[in-house]
């Protein structure tokens, strides 16, 4: 049998969970409303490139991009949450493409 908690203990536990949730960072690649995804090459960040979305999924009424076609080789790129960008590892140097807003 569990012990009965006081209102103060319950409040402490709720606030701890709330603070933990606020610290989380959401870097999920959501699909823009217009549908065009612009990518910026990390090695040559001159002008945004229009990316072709290959695979998406729906989550909580938002569309999440799972993979995008690589502009150079045409292979699907996977999302790398550490870089907060899409990464193509088919080249000698891994290409990293960041999702940006159009100008």
PDB file as gemmi writes it, atoms N, CA and C in Angstrom:
CRYST1    1.000    1.000    1.000  90.00  90.00  90.00 P 1                      
ATOM      1  N   UNK A   1       0.818  -1.180   0.000  1.00  0.00           N  
ATOM      2  CA  UNK A   1       0.000   0.000   0.000  1.00  0.00           C  
ATOM      3  C   UNK A   1       0.865   1.246   0.000  1.00  0.00           C  
ATOM      4  N   UNK A   2       0.520   2.180  -0.869  1.00  0.00           N  
ATOM      5  CA  UNK A   2       1.289   3.415  -0.946  1.00  0.00           C  
ATOM      6  C   UNK A   2       0.878   4.394   0.128  1.00  0.00           C  
ATOM      7  N   UNK A   3       1.779   5.277   0.436  1.00  0.00           N  
ATOM      8  CA  UNK A   3       1.440   6.265   1.459  1.00  0.00           C  
ATOM      9  C   UNK A   3       0.647   7.390   0.836  1.00  0.00           C  
ATOM     10  N   UNK A   4      -0.109   8.043   1.635  1.00  0.00           N  
ATOM     11  CA  UNK A   4      -0.933   9.139   1.168  1.00  0.00           C  
ATOM     12  C   UNK A   4      -0.107  10.418   1.140  1.00  0.00           C  
ATOM     13  N   UNK A   5      -0.151  11.138   0.036  1.00  0.00           N  
ATOM     14  CA  UNK A   5       0.660  12.346  -0.102  1.00  0.00           C  
ATOM     15  C   UNK A   5      -0.123  13.574   0.315  1.00  0.00           C  
ATOM     16  N   UNK A   6       0.603  14.509   0.866  1.00  0.00           N  
ATOM     17  CA  UNK A   6      -0.039  15.775   1.214  1.00  0.00           C  
ATOM     18  C   UNK A   6      -0.153  16.634  -0.050  1.00  0.00           C  
ATOM     19  N   UNK A   7      -0.921  17.684   0.045  1.00  0.00           N  
ATOM     20  CA  UNK A   7      -1.108  18.579  -1.100  1.00  0.00           C  
ATOM     21  C   UNK A   7       0.215  19.227  -1.498  1.00  0.00           C  
ATOM     22  N   UNK A   8       1.050  19.509  -0.518  1.00  0.00           N  
ATOM     23  CA  UNK A   8       2.348  20.124  -0.809  1.00  0.00           C  
ATOM     24  C   UNK A   8       3.249  19.173  -1.595  1.00  0.00           C  
ATOM     25  N   UNK A   9       3.265  17.886  -1.210  1.00  0.00           N  
ATOM     26  CA  UNK A   9       4.074  16.898  -1.930  1.00  0.00           C  
ATOM     27  C   UNK A   9       3.578  16.713  -3.361  1.00  0.00           C  
ATOM     28  N   UNK A  10       2.273  16.704  -3.529  1.00  0.00           N  
ATOM     29  CA  UNK A  10       1.716  16.578  -4.876  1.00  0.00           C  
ATOM     30  C   UNK A  10       2.100  17.783  -5.735  1.00  0.00           C  
ATOM     31  N   UNK A  11       2.026  18.964  -5.157  1.00  0.00           N  
ATOM     32  CA  UNK A  11       2.383  20.181  -5.881  1.00  0.00           C  
ATOM     33  C   UNK A  11       3.854  20.160  -6.280  1.00  0.00           C  
ATOM     34  N   UNK A  12       4.728  19.731  -5.375  1.00  0.00           N  
ATOM     35  CA  UNK A  12       6.155  19.642  -5.668  1.00  0.00           C  
ATOM     36  C   UNK A  12       6.412  18.705  -6.847  1.00  0.00           C  
ATOM     37  N   UNK A  13       5.739  17.561  -6.831  1.00  0.00           N  
ATOM     38  CA  UNK A  13       5.927  16.583  -7.898  1.00  0.00           C  
ATOM     39  C   UNK A  13       5.421  17.125  -9.242  1.00  0.00           C  
ATOM     40  N   UNK A  14       4.289  17.813  -9.233  1.00  0.00           N  
ATOM     41  CA  UNK A  14       3.753  18.387 -10.468  1.00  0.00           C  
ATOM     42  C   UNK A  14       4.679  19.472 -11.022  1.00  0.00           C  
ATOM     43  N   UNK A  15       5.213  20.310 -10.139  1.00  0.00           N  
ATOM     44  CA  UNK A  15       6.116  21.372 -10.583  1.00  0.00           C  
ATOM     45  C   UNK A  15       7.423  20.802 -11.125  1.00  0.00           C  
ATOM     46  N   UNK A  16       7.902  19.724 -10.534  1.00  0.00           N  
ATOM     47  CA  UNK A  16       9.119  19.075 -11.019  1.00  0.00           C  
ATOM     48  C   UNK A  16       8.900  18.547 -12.439  1.00  0.00           C  
ATOM     49  N   UNK A  17       7.754  17.914 -12.676  1.00  0.00           N  
ATOM     50  CA  UNK A  17       7.432  17.401 -14.014  1.00  0.00           C  
ATOM     51  C   UNK A  17       7.258  18.549 -15.005  1.00  0.00           C  
ATOM     52  N   UNK A  18       6.645  19.646 -14.569  1.00  0.00           N  
ATOM     53  CA  UNK A  18       6.434  20.806 -15.436  1.00  0.00           C  
ATOM     54  C   UNK A  18       7.770  21.425 -15.850  1.00  0.00           C  
ATOM     55  N   UNK A  19       8.696  21.588 -14.903  1.00  0.00           N  
ATOM     56  CA  UNK A  19      10.010  22.151 -15.212  1.00  0.00           C  
ATOM     57  C   UNK A  19      10.788  21.254 -16.167  1.00  0.00           C  
ATOM     58  N   UNK A  20      10.672  19.944 -15.971  1.00  0.00           N  
ATOM     59  CA  UNK A  20      11.355  18.990 -16.846  1.00  0.00           C  
ATOM     60  C   UNK A  20      10.819  19.098 -18.273  1.00  0.00           C  
ATOM     61  N   UNK A  21       9.518  19.259 -18.412  1.00  0.00           N  
ATOM     62  CA  UNK A  21       8.905  19.383 -19.729  1.00  0.00           C  
ATOM     63  C   UNK A  21       9.324  20.691 -20.406  1.00  0.00           C  
ATOM     64  N   UNK A  22       9.467  21.769 -19.651  1.00  0.00           N  
ATOM     65  CA  UNK A  22       9.854  23.059 -20.214  1.00  0.00           C  
ATOM     66  C   UNK A  22      11.299  23.048 -20.714  1.00  0.00           C  
ATOM     67  N   UNK A  23      12.153  22.216 -20.113  1.00  0.00           N  
ATOM     68  CA  UNK A  23      13.557  22.148 -20.517  1.00  0.00           C  
ATOM     69  C   UNK A  23      13.756  21.404 -21.829  1.00  0.00           C  
ATOM     70  N   UNK A  24      12.776  20.595 -22.238  1.00  0.00           N  
ATOM     71  CA  UNK A  24      12.915  19.836 -23.478  1.00  0.00           C  
ATOM     72  C   UNK A  24      12.967  20.783 -24.670  1.00  0.00           C  
ATOM     73  N   UNK A  25      13.814  20.453 -25.625  1.00  0.00           N  
ATOM     74  CA  UNK A  25      13.950  21.244 -26.838  1.00  0.00           C  
ATOM     75  C   UNK A  25      13.351  20.446 -27.989  1.00  0.00           C  
ATOM     76  N   UNK A  26      12.477  21.086 -28.731  1.00  0.00           N  
ATOM     77  CA  UNK A  26      11.839  20.425 -29.865  1.00  0.00           C  
ATOM     78  C   UNK A  26      12.522  20.879 -31.148  1.00  0.00           C  
ATOM     79  N   UNK A  27      13.291  19.985 -31.758  1.00  0.00           N  
ATOM     80  CA  UNK A  27      13.956  20.320 -33.015  1.00  0.00           C  
ATOM     81  C   UNK A  27      13.441  19.434 -34.148  1.00  0.00           C  
ATOM     82  N   UNK A  28      12.171  19.087 -34.077  1.00  0.00           N  
ATOM     83  CA  UNK A  28      11.550  18.226 -35.075  1.00  0.00           C  
ATOM     84  C   UNK A  28      11.349  18.998 -36.379  1.00  0.00           C  
ATOM     85  N   UNK A  29      11.673  18.383 -37.529  1.00  0.00           N  
ATOM     86  CA  UNK A  29      11.482  19.086 -38.808  1.00  0.00           C  
ATOM     87  C   UNK A  29      10.032  19.028 -39.275  1.00  0.00           C  
ATOM     88  N   UNK A  30       9.268  20.071 -39.008  1.00  0.00           N  
ATOM     89  CA  UNK A  30       7.876  20.126 -39.441  1.00  0.00           C  
ATOM     90  C   UNK A  30       7.796  20.631 -40.875  1.00  0.00           C  
ATOM     91  N   UNK A  31       6.783  20.154 -41.584  1.00  0.00           N  
ATOM     92  CA  UNK A  31       6.538  20.581 -42.962  1.00  0.00           C  
ATOM     93  C   UNK A  31       5.964  21.997 -42.941  1.00  0.00           C  
ATOM     94  N   UNK A  32       6.515  22.924 -43.744  1.00  0.00           N  
ATOM     95  CA  UNK A  32       5.955  24.279 -43.801  1.00  0.00           C  
ATOM     96  C   UNK A  32       4.536  24.267 -44.364  1.00  0.00           C  
ATOM     97  N   UNK A  33       3.783  25.304 -44.058  1.00  0.00           N  
ATOM     98  CA  UNK A  33       2.387  25.381 -44.490  1.00  0.00           C  
ATOM     99  C   UNK A  33       2.258  25.421 -46.010  1.00  0.00           C  
ATOM    100  N   UNK A  34       3.173  26.100 -46.684  1.00  0.00           N  
ATOM    101  CA  UNK A  34       3.101  26.206 -48.142  1.00  0.00           C  
ATOM    102  C   UNK A  34       3.553  24.924 -48.837  1.00  0.00           C  
ATOM    103  N   UNK A  35       4.303  24.084 -48.166  1.00  0.00           N  
ATOM    104  CA  UNK A  35       4.715  22.807 -48.743  1.00  0.00           C  
ATOM    105  C   UNK A  35       6.104  22.792 -49.351  1.00  0.00           C  
ATOM    106  N   UNK A  36       6.730  23.944 -49.557  1.00  0.00           N  
ATOM    107  CA  UNK A  36       8.081  23.991 -50.114  1.00  0.00           C  
ATOM    108  C   UNK A  36       9.097  23.974 -48.981  1.00  0.00           C  
ATOM    109  N   UNK A  37      10.067  23.064 -49.076  1.00  0.00           N  
ATOM    110  CA  UNK A  37      11.111  22.952 -48.065  1.00  0.00           C  
ATOM    111  C   UNK A  37      12.399  23.504 -48.660  1.00  0.00           C  
ATOM    112  N   UNK A  38      13.017  24.464 -47.975  1.00  0.00           N  
ATOM    113  CA  UNK A  38      14.261  25.058 -48.435  1.00  0.00           C  
ATOM    114  C   UNK A  38      15.399  24.551 -47.563  1.00  0.00           C  
ATOM    115  N   UNK A  39      16.485  24.123 -48.223  1.00  0.00           N  
ATOM    116  CA  UNK A  39      17.644  23.567 -47.535  1.00  0.00           C  
ATOM    117  C   UNK A  39      18.844  24.476 -47.748  1.00  0.00           C  
ATOM    118  N   UNK A  40      19.716  24.516 -46.745  1.00  0.00           N  
ATOM    119  CA  UNK A  40      20.939  25.303 -46.828  1.00  0.00           C  
ATOM    120  C   UNK A  40      22.109  24.358 -46.617  1.00  0.00           C  
ATOM    121  N   UNK A  41      23.015  24.298 -47.592  1.00  0.00           N  
ATOM    122  CA  UNK A  41      24.183  23.433 -47.501  1.00  0.00           C  
ATOM    123  C   UNK A  41      25.160  24.030 -46.496  1.00  0.00           C  
ATOM    124  N   UNK A  42      25.636  23.216 -45.559  1.00  0.00           N  
ATOM    125  CA  UNK A  42      26.541  23.732 -44.536  1.00  0.00           C  
ATOM    126  C   UNK A  42      27.930  24.016 -45.104  1.00  0.00           C  
ATOM    127  N   UNK A  43      28.333  23.318 -46.178  1.00  0.00           N  
ATOM    128  CA  UNK A  43      29.648  23.558 -46.771  1.00  0.00           C  
ATOM    129  C   UNK A  43      29.640  24.760 -47.716  1.00  0.00           C  
ATOM    130  N   UNK A  44      28.487  25.070 -48.310  1.00  0.00           N  
ATOM    131  CA  UNK A  44      28.373  26.176 -49.254  1.00  0.00           C  
ATOM    132  C   UNK A  44      27.070  26.935 -48.984  1.00  0.00           C  
ATOM    133  N   UNK A  45      27.023  27.735 -47.925  1.00  0.00           N  
ATOM    134  CA  UNK A  45      25.753  28.384 -47.538  1.00  0.00           C  
ATOM    135  C   UNK A  45      25.468  29.683 -48.287  1.00  0.00           C  
ATOM    136  N   UNK A  46      25.439  29.624 -49.612  1.00  0.00           N  
ATOM    137  CA  UNK A  46      25.201  30.847 -50.376  1.00  0.00           C  
ATOM    138  C   UNK A  46      23.721  31.118 -50.577  1.00  0.00           C  
ATOM    139  N   UNK A  47      23.004  30.133 -51.122  1.00  0.00           N  
ATOM    140  CA  UNK A  47      21.600  30.349 -51.437  1.00  0.00           C  
ATOM    141  C   UNK A  47      20.807  29.092 -51.090  1.00  0.00           C  
ATOM    142  N   UNK A  48      19.596  29.243 -50.563  1.00  0.00           N  
ATOM    143  CA  UNK A  48      18.787  28.067 -50.226  1.00  0.00           C  
ATOM    144  C   UNK A  48      18.396  27.265 -51.471  1.00  0.00           C  
ATOM    145  N   UNK A  49      18.339  25.944 -51.299  1.00  0.00           N  
ATOM    146  CA  UNK A  49      17.969  25.017 -52.362  1.00  0.00           C  
ATOM    147  C   UNK A  49      16.586  24.472 -52.028  1.00  0.00           C  
ATOM    148  N   UNK A  50      15.751  24.305 -53.038  1.00  0.00           N  
ATOM    149  CA  UNK A  50      14.436  23.703 -52.811  1.00  0.00           C  
ATOM    150  C   UNK A  50      14.631  22.195 -52.700  1.00  0.00           C  
ATOM    151  N   UNK A  51      14.179  21.617 -51.587  1.00  0.00           N  
ATOM    152  CA  UNK A  51      14.328  20.184 -51.358  1.00  0.00           C  
ATOM    153  C   UNK A  51      13.072  19.418 -51.718  1.00  0.00           C  
ATOM    154  N   UNK A  52      13.262  18.159 -52.116  1.00  0.00           N  
ATOM    155  CA  UNK A  52      12.135  17.299 -52.468  1.00  0.00           C  
ATOM    156  C   UNK A  52      11.881  16.344 -51.303  1.00  0.00           C  
ATOM    157  N   UNK A  53      10.695  16.431 -50.717  1.00  0.00           N  
ATOM    158  CA  UNK A  53      10.336  15.600 -49.566  1.00  0.00           C  
ATOM    159  C   UNK A  53       9.958  14.209 -50.060  1.00  0.00           C  
ATOM    160  N   UNK A  54      10.561  13.174 -49.458  1.00  0.00           N  
ATOM    161  CA  UNK A  54      10.283  11.793 -49.848  1.00  0.00           C  
ATOM    162  C   UNK A  54       9.255  11.155 -48.921  1.00  0.00           C  
ATOM    163  N   UNK A  55       9.470  11.296 -47.612  1.00  0.00           N  
ATOM    164  CA  UNK A  55       8.606  10.594 -46.664  1.00  0.00           C  
ATOM    165  C   UNK A  55       8.191  11.531 -45.537  1.00  0.00           C  
ATOM    166  N   UNK A  56       6.891  11.509 -45.201  1.00  0.00           N  
ATOM    167  CA  UNK A  56       6.367  12.305 -44.090  1.00  0.00           C  
ATOM    168  C   UNK A  56       5.467  11.435 -43.232  1.00  0.00           C  
ATOM    169  N   UNK A  57       5.159  11.939 -42.050  1.00  0.00           N  
ATOM    170  CA  UNK A  57       4.179  11.281 -41.183  1.00  0.00           C  
ATOM    171  C   UNK A  57       3.450  12.357 -40.389  1.00  0.00           C  
ATOM    172  N   UNK A  58       2.233  12.026 -39.982  1.00  0.00           N  
ATOM    173  CA  UNK A  58       1.413  12.974 -39.227  1.00  0.00           C  
ATOM    174  C   UNK A  58       1.526  12.679 -37.740  1.00  0.00           C  
ATOM    175  N   UNK A  59       1.648  13.753 -36.943  1.00  0.00           N  
ATOM    176  CA  UNK A  59       1.732  13.626 -35.495  1.00  0.00           C  
ATOM    177  C   UNK A  59       1.097  14.860 -34.879  1.00  0.00           C  
ATOM    178  N   UNK A  60       0.017  14.655 -34.146  1.00  0.00           N  
ATOM    179  CA  UNK A  60      -0.700  15.748 -33.469  1.00  0.00           C  
ATOM    180  C   UNK A  60      -1.063  16.891 -34.417  1.00  0.00           C  
ATOM    181  N   UNK A  61      -1.705  16.552 -35.506  1.00  0.00           N  
ATOM    182  CA  UNK A  61      -2.179  17.508 -36.505  1.00  0.00           C  
ATOM    183  C   UNK A  61      -1.059  18.294 -37.182  1.00  0.00           C  
ATOM    184  N   UNK A  62       0.178  17.825 -37.107  1.00  0.00           N  
ATOM    185  CA  UNK A  62       1.294  18.440 -37.813  1.00  0.00           C  
ATOM    186  C   UNK A  62       1.963  17.367 -38.661  1.00  0.00           C  
ATOM    187  N   UNK A  63       2.528  17.783 -39.771  1.00  0.00           N  
ATOM    188  CA  UNK A  63       3.224  16.845 -40.651  1.00  0.00           C  
ATOM    189  C   UNK A  63       4.716  16.955 -40.378  1.00  0.00           C  
ATOM    190  N   UNK A  64       5.335  15.815 -40.066  1.00  0.00           N  
ATOM    191  CA  UNK A  64       6.758  15.758 -39.764  1.00  0.00           C  
ATOM    192  C   UNK A  64       7.487  15.164 -40.963  1.00  0.00           C  
ATOM    193  N   UNK A  65       8.596  15.785 -41.354  1.00  0.00           N  
ATOM    194  CA  UNK A  65       9.408  15.293 -42.462  1.00  0.00           C  
ATOM    195  C   UNK A  65      10.333  14.207 -41.927  1.00  0.00           C  
ATOM    196  N   UNK A  66      10.287  13.020 -42.526  1.00  0.00           N  
ATOM    197  CA  UNK A  66      11.173  11.930 -42.114  1.00  0.00           C  
ATOM    198  C   UNK A  66      12.408  11.840 -42.998  1.00  0.00           C  
ATOM    199  N   UNK A  67      12.250  12.031 -44.305  1.00  0.00           N  
ATOM    200  CA  UNK A  67      13.413  11.991 -45.192  1.00  0.00           C  
ATOM    201  C   UNK A  67      13.203  12.926 -46.381  1.00  0.00           C  
ATOM    202  N   UNK A  68      14.327  13.469 -46.847  1.00  0.00           N  
ATOM    203  CA  UNK A  68      14.361  14.392 -47.984  1.00  0.00           C  
ATOM    204  C   UNK A  68      15.387  13.861 -48.976  1.00  0.00           C  
ATOM    205  N   UNK A  69      15.155  14.110 -50.256  1.00  0.00           N  
ATOM    206  CA  UNK A  69      16.092  13.683 -51.291  1.00  0.00           C  
ATOM    207  C   UNK A  69      17.317  14.590 -51.283  1.00  0.00           C  
ATOM    208  N   UNK A  70      18.498  13.982 -51.380  1.00  0.00           N  
ATOM    209  CA  UNK A  70      19.746  14.747 -51.425  1.00  0.00           C  
ATOM    210  C   UNK A  70      19.818  15.495 -52.756  1.00  0.00           C  
ATOM    211  N   UNK A  71      20.105  16.809 -52.748  1.00  0.00           N  
ATOM    212  CA  UNK A  71      20.171  17.573 -53.993  1.00  0.00           C  
ATOM    213  C   UNK A  71      21.298  17.128 -54.926  1.00  0.00           C  
ATOM    214  N   UNK A  72      22.358  16.525 -54.380  1.00  0.00           N  
ATOM    215  CA  UNK A  72      23.503  16.139 -55.203  1.00  0.00           C  
ATOM    216  C   UNK A  72      23.376  14.731 -55.777  1.00  0.00           C  
ATOM    217  N   UNK A  73      23.069  13.743 -54.918  1.00  0.00           N  
ATOM    218  CA  UNK A  73      23.074  12.349 -55.384  1.00  0.00           C  
ATOM    219  C   UNK A  73      21.679  11.757 -55.549  1.00  0.00           C  
ATOM    220  N   UNK A  74      20.658  12.375 -54.987  1.00  0.00           N  
ATOM    221  CA  UNK A  74      19.295  11.876 -55.142  1.00  0.00           C  
ATOM    222  C   UNK A  74      18.898  10.793 -54.160  1.00  0.00           C  
ATOM    223  N   UNK A  75      19.775  10.425 -53.244  1.00  0.00           N  
ATOM    224  CA  UNK A  75      19.467   9.408 -52.234  1.00  0.00           C  
ATOM    225  C   UNK A  75      18.715  10.051 -51.067  1.00  0.00           C  
ATOM    226  N   UNK A  76      17.906   9.277 -50.334  1.00  0.00           N  
ATOM    227  CA  UNK A  76      17.191   9.856 -49.187  1.00  0.00           C  
ATOM    228  C   UNK A  76      18.135  10.196 -48.037  1.00  0.00           C  
ATOM    229  N   UNK A  77      17.890  11.341 -47.417  1.00  0.00           N  
ATOM    230  CA  UNK A  77      18.679  11.779 -46.267  1.00  0.00           C  
ATOM    231  C   UNK A  77      17.856  11.599 -45.004  1.00  0.00           C  
ATOM    232  N   UNK A  78      18.510  11.266 -43.913  1.00  0.00           N  
ATOM    233  CA  UNK A  78      17.853  11.068 -42.625  1.00  0.00           C  
ATOM    234  C   UNK A  78      18.080  12.290 -41.737  1.00  0.00           C  
ATOM    235  N   UNK A  79      17.149  12.514 -40.813  1.00  0.00           N  
ATOM    236  CA  UNK A  79      17.220  13.623 -39.859  1.00  0.00           C  
ATOM    237  C   UNK A  79      18.216  13.286 -38.763  1.00  0.00           C  
ATOM    238  N   UNK A  80      19.120  14.205 -38.470  1.00  0.00           N  
ATOM    239  CA  UNK A  80      20.091  14.053 -37.398  1.00  0.00           C  
ATOM    240  C   UNK A  80      19.741  15.080 -36.331  1.00  0.00           C  
ATOM    241  N   UNK A  81      19.254  14.611 -35.189  1.00  0.00           N  
ATOM    242  CA  UNK A  81      18.793  15.541 -34.152  1.00  0.00           C  
ATOM    243  C   UNK A  81      19.946  16.263 -33.460  1.00  0.00           C  
ATOM    244  N   UNK A  82      21.152  15.695 -33.479  1.00  0.00           N  
ATOM    245  CA  UNK A  82      22.293  16.380 -32.874  1.00  0.00           C  
ATOM    246  C   UNK A  82      22.683  17.615 -33.694  1.00  0.00           C  
ATOM    247  N   UNK A  83      22.688  17.479 -35.008  1.00  0.00           N  
ATOM    248  CA  UNK A  83      23.024  18.590 -35.887  1.00  0.00           C  
ATOM    249  C   UNK A  83      21.823  19.488 -36.144  1.00  0.00           C  
ATOM    250  N   UNK A  84      20.613  18.984 -35.886  1.00  0.00           N  
ATOM    251  CA  UNK A  84      19.356  19.658 -36.210  1.00  0.00           C  
ATOM    252  C   UNK A  84      19.296  19.940 -37.706  1.00  0.00           C  
ATOM    253  N   UNK A  85      19.674  18.916 -38.493  1.00  0.00           N  
ATOM    254  CA  UNK A  85      19.702  19.041 -39.946  1.00  0.00           C  
ATOM    255  C   UNK A  85      19.608  17.651 -40.570  1.00  0.00           C  
ATOM    256  N   UNK A  86      19.400  17.625 -41.885  1.00  0.00           N  
ATOM    257  CA  UNK A  86      19.393  16.365 -42.620  1.00  0.00           C  
ATOM    258  C   UNK A  86      20.818  16.052 -43.053  1.00  0.00           C  
ATOM    259  N   UNK A  87      21.187  14.763 -42.985  1.00  0.00           N  
ATOM    260  CA  UNK A  87      22.555  14.357 -43.255  1.00  0.00           C  
ATOM    261  C   UNK A  87      22.573  13.282 -44.332  1.00  0.00           C  
ATOM    262  N   UNK A  88      23.417  13.465 -45.347  1.00  0.00           N  
ATOM    263  CA  UNK A  88      23.606  12.475 -46.406  1.00  0.00           C  
ATOM    264  C   UNK A  88      25.013  11.917 -46.243  1.00  0.00           C  
ATOM    265  N   UNK A  89      25.121  10.627 -45.985  1.00  0.00           N  
ATOM    266  CA  UNK A  89      26.427  10.009 -45.730  1.00  0.00           C  
ATOM    267  C   UNK A  89      26.942   9.224 -46.931  1.00  0.00           C  
ATOM    268  N   UNK A  90      26.367   9.418 -48.121  1.00  0.00           N  
ATOM    269  CA  UNK A  90      26.819   8.700 -49.313  1.00  0.00           C  
ATOM    270  C   UNK A  90      28.035   9.353 -49.961  1.00  0.00           C  
ATOM    271  N   UNK A  91      28.440  10.523 -49.515  1.00  0.00           N  
ATOM    272  CA  UNK A  91      29.581  11.234 -50.093  1.00  0.00           C  
ATOM    273  C   UNK A  91      30.815  10.987 -49.233  1.00  0.00           C  
ATOM    274  N   UNK A  92      32.005  11.358 -49.755  1.00  0.00           N  
ATOM    275  CA  UNK A  92      33.223  11.163 -48.967  1.00  0.00           C  
ATOM    276  C   UNK A  92      33.199  12.014 -47.700  1.00  0.00           C  
ATOM    277  N   UNK A  93      32.707  13.250 -47.811  1.00  0.00           N  
ATOM    278  CA  UNK A  93      32.447  14.078 -46.632  1.00  0.00           C  
ATOM    279  C   UNK A  93      30.938  14.107 -46.449  1.00  0.00           C  
ATOM    280  N   UNK A  94      30.434  13.825 -45.255  1.00  0.00           N  
ATOM    281  CA  UNK A  94      28.971  13.860 -45.066  1.00  0.00           C  
ATOM    282  C   UNK A  94      28.413  15.259 -45.329  1.00  0.00           C  
ATOM    283  N   UNK A  95      27.379  15.320 -46.123  1.00  0.00           N  
ATOM    284  CA  UNK A  95      26.720  16.582 -46.435  1.00  0.00           C  
ATOM    285  C   UNK A  95      25.631  16.837 -45.401  1.00  0.00           C  
ATOM    286  N   UNK A  96      25.595  18.054 -44.890  1.00  0.00           N  
ATOM    287  CA  UNK A  96      24.608  18.425 -43.880  1.00  0.00           C  
ATOM    288  C   UNK A  96      23.779  19.572 -44.441  1.00  0.00           C  
ATOM    289  N   UNK A  97      22.471  19.352 -44.522  1.00  0.00           N  
ATOM    290  CA  UNK A  97      21.546  20.343 -45.060  1.00  0.00           C  
ATOM    291  C   UNK A  97      20.583  20.776 -43.967  1.00  0.00           C  
ATOM    292  N   UNK A  98      20.597  22.065 -43.681  1.00  0.00           N  
ATOM    293  CA  UNK A  98      19.740  22.632 -42.648  1.00  0.00           C  
ATOM    294  C   UNK A  98      18.453  23.157 -43.280  1.00  0.00           C  
ATOM    295  N   UNK A  99      17.328  22.936 -42.618  1.00  0.00           N  
ATOM    296  CA  UNK A  99      16.045  23.434 -43.110  1.00  0.00           C  
ATOM    297  C   UNK A  99      15.922  24.904 -42.717  1.00  0.00           C  
ATOM    298  N   UNK A 100      15.661  25.768 -43.709  1.00  0.00           N  
ATOM    299  CA  UNK A 100      15.549  27.207 -43.459  1.00  0.00           C  
ATOM    300  C   UNK A 100      14.234  27.729 -44.020  1.00  0.00           C  
ATOM    301  N   UNK A 101      13.859  28.917 -43.581  1.00  0.00           N  
ATOM    302  CA  UNK A 101      12.674  29.592 -44.112  1.00  0.00           C  
ATOM    303  C   UNK A 101      13.066  30.351 -45.371  1.00  0.00           C  
ATOM    304  N   UNK A 102      12.147  30.456 -46.330  1.00  0.00           N  
ATOM    305  CA  UNK A 102      12.472  31.229 -47.536  1.00  0.00           C  
ATOM    306  C   UNK A 102      12.538  32.716 -47.220  1.00  0.00           C  
ATOM    307  N   UNK A 103      13.310  33.440 -48.007  1.00  0.00           N  
ATOM    308  CA  UNK A 103      13.469  34.886 -47.780  1.00  0.00           C  
ATOM    309  C   UNK A 103      12.332  35.672 -48.322  1.00  0.00           C  
TER     310      UNK A 103                                                      
END                                                                             
